[in-house]
Amino acid sequence: MNDQAGIQQARPDRVTLDPAERVADLKPRLFGSFVEHLGRCVYNGIYEPGHPLADAQGFRRDVVELVRELGTTTIRYPGGNFVSGYRWEDGIGPREQRPVRRDLAWHSLETNQIGVDEFAAWCRLTGSELMMAVNLGTRGVQEALDLLEYTNHPSGTTLADARAANGSPEPYDIRMWCLGNEMDGPWQVGHMSADEYGALAARTASAMKMADPSLELVVCGSSGSSMPTFGEWERVVLEHAYDSVDLVSCHAYYQERGGDLKSFLASSLDMQYFIDTVVATADHVKHKLRRSKSIDLSFDEWNIWYLDEHRESGEITEGWPYAPRLLEDVYSVADAVVFGNLLITLLKNSDRVASASLAQLVNVIAPIMTEPGGPSWRQTTFFPFATTRRLARGDVLRPRISTQRYDTAAHGEADLIDSVATFDSVSGKGAVFLVNRDVEASRNVAIDARSLRATRVVEASTLADDDVYARNTLADQTRVGLSRNETATVTDGVIEITLPPVSWTAVAFA
């Protein structure tokens, strides 16, 4: 941290809200999530037939309730790396006749007891829209068209009638489709070059839109900003597929490395770089091809993930276990603060980020944890997501922020305070979401909401702890949560509040 940041705060930081700084309408699809057939996400996660709280379909009702509380709008399914070797037909029809397959991506056994029919039913229980991914790793155009026909065609064809015979006479009408997953990654089953994938994605997208021109198709972008092909991959793929697709995917995960908390707290600067680069590349292709439409972003994998530790642990063994405990990160307060900051960044870019999927939803790098035969509970990251989803409404506003800056080893200079706001002019209700990246001191912040005629604070909640590495665990499921921030006051349209060090805060006003 630079010397200036260590000086006692002379005057409050200032966050100025102005309706002229409108970014876009709030897009509900920014509050999506992701369920992959990986570890205990599906089996012994959302689906556990022998659990005391399981319904007639085997779905855990406590998990459904937590997902509804979390507020997910879309669920990307069934992968992820898993989808690149998946045969969707394995997961339909009588369960006792479904094959057991090896999943090469996660070195596990897949029983196919949950397939598209069951998952669509689960999405209805949670009030979420199903976002489907197709296998372009080991399969291609015909298999994608078959799945589209099975899920979306009303009746009168072999596959639509098969869906009806399997218990779902009404089509699922899935609107968003992902054209494969992370095909830039050498770890992907069926990995290919940008030219190879771009050509296949273009053919697949064109064929799917012959069946239904109104589909929203997501082409694979880079699986991370550190990939050697980052930027160039998007350019090549979009030059192939631009006319037939609507969005390009972005994937990003963050973790604290080497005890460098200050850099970790500024992780959203890398997400901003990712967004800026992909937008610039997509717009370059738009102008090169002389097209009128713009390609938006689907940030359909984002989260905190301690990937380095998982790689070192050798979790993926030579055996073929069923629903092993994989990637079950237990999140700290610091993780939740960074997580909340990433969500702030997605909202601040909602003019071009049209969809986002928190990866993943249950047990696997997830906000919700379960124990087989036992309880379910909220991780620290649950609270920023659920609260932002509940309070955000109307227009997204990009605040003007005046604060001190500090130095990071990984990201250069970063503001101590970051923020985004939303405001609904019809109801007169607004919300401000803030993070304090200062690892040493509280920050006094003045939120100038005079232009929005703020007269009262409806609620103010903060996630913080004296121990920034405090976590919720099976043994102590409520160790960390939101606390009412009693410092929030409003005078003449200016909200004043104190933010503890390493904290995330939401303020609702009217």
N, C-alpha and C positions, 0 to 999 in steps of 0.2 A: 504494500500500500504506500502511496506517495506521502510526503510529509504533510501536505495540505489536508488530506483526509484524516490525519491523526489529530489535527487541531480541534478544540472544542467548537461545536457548531455555533457560529455567531448569529445567524438568522435562519429561519425555517427554509428548508427546500420548498420549491414552489412547483405545483402541478396545475397548469392552467387549462381549463376545459372551454372549448369554443365550438359551437355547432358548425362553424365554417370549416373546421378541421375534420369533417366527416370523411371516413374511409369508405364505408359501404353499409348496406343493410346487414344486420346480424344474420349470418348464415347458420341455420341449425345444424347442418351437416359437419360443421367444425367440431361438434361434440360427438363424433363417432368413436367406435372402438373396433376391436379386432379379436376374433376367435379363430385359433388355428388348432388342428389336430396335433398337439405338441404337449408332451408331459401330461400334467393333470388339468389342463385347461378344459377339455371336453369331458373326458372320463375321470370320475371322482372329483370333478369340478362343477360344471353345470349339470352333469348327468351322473346320478348315483342311485340306481333303482332301490337298493337296500337301505337307504338312509331313512330315518324316522320322518323327515320332512319331505320326502319325495312324493310327487304327485303320481297319478296313474300312468303317466308317460315316462316316469323315472327321473324327471327334472326336480332338482332341489328348490323348494319354494322359498327358502330363506335367501338363496342366491338370486332368484328372480326379483325378490323384494329389494335387495341391495342394488341390483342393476337398475331397477326403476328409480330408486333414490339417487343413484349416480347420474341418471338422466341421459343415457346414451341415445343417440338419434339414429345412427346407422351402425351396422355390424359387418365388417369385412370378413369373408369366410370362403373356403376352408384353409386358407394359407395365403401368403407365407411359403416358406421352403417346401412345406408338405405338398402344396398343390402341384408342384412340378413333376411329381410321380403319381398323381392321384387319378384313379378311374372312377368317375362319379357314379357310374352304373352299379358299382359294388355296394353303394349305400342306399339302394332302393329295393322295394319288394319285401317279402317275409324275412324277418330278422334271422330266423334259424337257418335260412338258406344263403346268407351273405358270407362271402369269402373272408378269410383272415389273410392279410397281406403284410409284407415287410415294408416299412416306411424308411427309405434310404436316407432321407434328410436328417432324421433324428434317431435313427437306429433303434426303432421301436416296432412293436406289433400293432397293426391297425385292425380292429375287429369289425369296423363298419357298422356298428350298432347305431351310430348316429350318422345320418346322411342328409341330403338336401330337404327331404320332406320333414324329418324331425326338427331340423334346425330352423326351417321356416316357421314351424309351429312354435318353437321356443322364442323366436323373434316377436311373434304376435303376443306372447305372454309378457314380454318385456317392453312392448310398445316401440320396438326398433325396426328400422328399415333394413332389409337384407341387401348387402352389397356383395356380389358374387365374383369370384375369381375363377378363370378357366386355365387349364393346363396347356401351356405352350412350351413346356420343357420336353416332355416325351410324346406329346400329342399335337393336335393342330386344328385346322379349320373345321373339319367334319365333326369332331367331338364337341367343339364349342357350339356349333349349330344344333347338334343333338340336345345338348344341355339347355340351350335357349328354348328349343321347341318343348322340351319336357316341362320347363318351369313356367313358360309364358303363353304358350298357345292355348286357346280356350278349349277346343275339343275337335274331334273328327280326324285326327291324325294318330298314328300308332303310338307315338311318344306322349302326346297329350292325353290320350285315352289310358295309357299306362299310369300316368299320374293320378287320373281319376280313380282307376282301379286300386291304386295304392292308398286311397283315402282322401285325396285332395281334388275334388271336381273343379274347384275354382282355381284359375291360374294364379301364380304368385306375383306376376307383373313386376319382376325385378328390373329396376331402371339402370342401376350403375353396375358396370362389369369391368373387372380388371383383366387385362390381356397378359396373363402370366405374372410372374413375380421375380424381381431382382435378377433378370436374365444377364446382367452385366457381371454377376458374381461367379468366379470359378468354382465356388462351393455348390452352385445350383445344379441340380440334375438337369441335363440338357443345355447347360451353359453354351452361349453362342456369341458371336461378335455382334457389334451394333448393326452392321449391314445385314447379317443373317436374321437377327431378331426383328429389325425394322421392316424387312420384306415380309416376314411371317405375320407380324402384327398388322401390317397394312392389309394383307390378304384376309386375315381373320376379321378385322374390323369392317372391311368392305362387305364381306359376306353377311356378317351379323346385321349390318344396317340395311342390307337388301331384305332381310326378314322384318326388321323394325327400324325405320330411320330415326325414331325418337329416342333410341337407347343412348345412354351417356357412357362413353368408353374411355377407360384410363389406360394409357400406354406406359410401359415401364420406363422410368427414368433411372437415375443412379441410386445405388443402395447406400450411398454415403458420400459426403463431400471430400473424403480422403481417397476415394477411388482414383486410380491413375487416369481413368478415362472420363472423369467427371467433366461435364460441360460438352466435351466432344461427343460422348455417348448420346446426350440429348439432341445435339444438332443432327447427327446422322440418322437416328431413329425418327425424329420428327420430319426430316426431309423425305423419308419413305412414307410416313403414315399421317402426315398433317391433315389431309383432307377428310380422313375417316374417323379421327379421334377427337375427343373433347378436352381431355385433361392429361397431364403427365404426372407420374408419381414421384414423390420424394420420400426417402427414408433416412431417419437420423436418430441416433441414440447417444446418450451422454453419461459420463461417470466421473467421479473424483479420482484423480490419478496422483500417486506419489504424495498424498497429504496436501495437495495444493487446493485448498478450499476456495481461495480467492479466484482462481481461474475457473473452477467448477461453477461458482455462482454467476459467472459471466458467460455460461454456455450458450445463452440465447443469441449472443453475437455471431456464433457460428451458424445457428439456424437462420439468422437474418442474411448472412453471406450466402447460404445455400439458396434461399428464396430469391435473392437478387440475381444470382448467377443463372438460375433456371429461367426466371422471367426474361432476362436479357437474351438468353439463348433462344427461347421460344419466339420472342419478338423478332430476333434476327432472322429466323427461318420464315416467319410470317412475311416480312418485307422482302426477303430474297425470293420467295415464291409468289409475291404480289397477291396475297390473300387478304380478305377483309376480316375474317374471324380471328379472335385471339384464343390461345390455348391457356387454360387456367391450370392451377396446381392442385393435386390431391396429395396432401401430406399424410399418406395412409399407413405409415408406421412412424411413431415418435414416442419416446419415453426415456427414462433413466434405465440403463442396463449395465450391470457390472460384468461386461463381456470378458474382460481380461482375466478376471478371477475364474470364470466358468471355463475358459480355455485351459487355464493352468490346473484346474481341479480334475480334469479327465472324466467329467460326468458321463459323456457318451462312451459307453463301454463296447466291448466286442459282442456282448450278448444281445438278445432281442426281447427286452422286457415289455410288459404291458403297462401303459400309463405310468412311467417312472417319474420320480420327482426331479424335474429338470427346470433350471433357470428360475428358481423360486426366490428371487431377491426379496430381502426384507428391508423396507425403505425407511430412511431416517427423516428427521425434520429438515436437514439440509437438502436431501433429495427432493422433498416436497416443495421446498422453496424454489429450487431450480425448475422443477416440473411446472409449478404455477407460472414462472417466468416464461417458459416455453409456450404455455397456453396464451399468455399475454402477447407474445410475438406472433403467434398464429392469428389472433384477433386483429392485431395492428396491420396485418397484411391481407385482410379478408377481401380486399378489392381483387386480389388474384388467387389467393388460396381459397378454393371453393369447397373443399372437403378435407377432413382430417380424421385419422383413426388412431386413437391411443392403443398402443400395442404392448401387452394384450389385456384381457379383461379379468380372467380368473386364474389364480395360482401362478401362472407363468408371467414373470415381470408385470405384475398385475396390481390394481388397486383393491381387489377383493381376494381374500384368502379363505380356504376351507380346510377342514380336517375330515378325512373319511370317517363317517359315522358320528362326527362331532360337530363343532360350531363353525360358523363363518364370521369373518370380521373385516373391518375396514383398515387398509393400510394408510400411512400418512398422506400418500398421494391422492387418496379418495377425496379429501376435503377440498382442495383447490378446484378440482374438476367439478364436483357436485355443486359447490357454492357458485362458481362462475356460471354454470349452466342454469342454475335457479334464478340468479339475479340479472344476468345479461339480457337486454331486450332493446328493440328499436334500432337505432343507428350506432355503429362503432365510431368512436371519436379517438383521434390520435392526439394525446395531450402534448402541450409544450412543457418541457421539464427543465427546471433550473436546479442543479445539484452539483456537488463536488464529484470529481472523478478519481479513480485509483488505477494503479498499474497492475496488469496481470501478466504472468509468464506466457500464457497460451493465446490470449486474445488482444493484447495491447491494452489501451485505456478503456475503462468501462465506467458508466455512471453508477453512483452509489444507489440511486433510486431509479426504478423503471416502472412504467404504468401504462394502462390503457383504460378507456371508459366506454360506457354505452349510455344512450339516452333515448327514451321513448317520448316524443313530443306530445303524443295523444294523452297519455296518462300522467305526464310530468314526472315520471320516475326514472332515476338514473342509478348507475353504479360505477365505482372506480375500483380498480384492482391494482395493487401496488406490491412491489418487493423492495426490501432493504437488503442490499448486498454487503453492507458494512459488517465485518466480522467482530468488531470491537464495541460499537456504540449504537445506541438508539438514535433515530433521526426524527426531528420534528418537521412535519410537512404541512404546508398550507395549500389546500386544494381550492383554487379559485373557480367556483361554480356560479359566479354572479350572472353570467350570460345564460345560464340554464335556470335561473331564479330559484336556486336551492334555498329552502327555508328550514328544513329539519333533516336530521340523520335518522333513518328508519332502523338501520342496524349497522354495526361495525364489528367484524370478527377478524381475529388474527391467529395465524398458526406460527408458534414460536416455542422455544424451550431453552432453559438454561443449558441443557445438554443438546447441542445441535445434532448429535448422533442418536438421540432417543428414538425408539421404534415401538410399534405395536406388534406383539408376538402372540403365539398361542397361549403362552403363560400369562401375558399381560396385554389383553386385546384393546384396552382403552387408555394406554399410557399417554398417547398423544392425540390431541383433538383441537378443535377450534375453541378459542376463548373470546368472550366479549371484550372489545377494546373500549374501556371506559374513558379514554382520553379524548374521544371524538366529540367536538363541539362545532356549532355553526353560528357565525355572526356575519350579518349583512352579506350572505351568499358565499362566504369563505369558510370551508371546513378545515379545522385544525385537528391534527392527530399525531400521536407519537408512535413510531414504528420501532419495535425492538430490533436488535441486531439479528441478522440472518432470519428474516421473517417474510411471510406472505400475508396480505391483508385485503379484505373486501369491505367497501363502504357503500351502503345503499342510501340514497337520499331522495327526497321528494320536494 
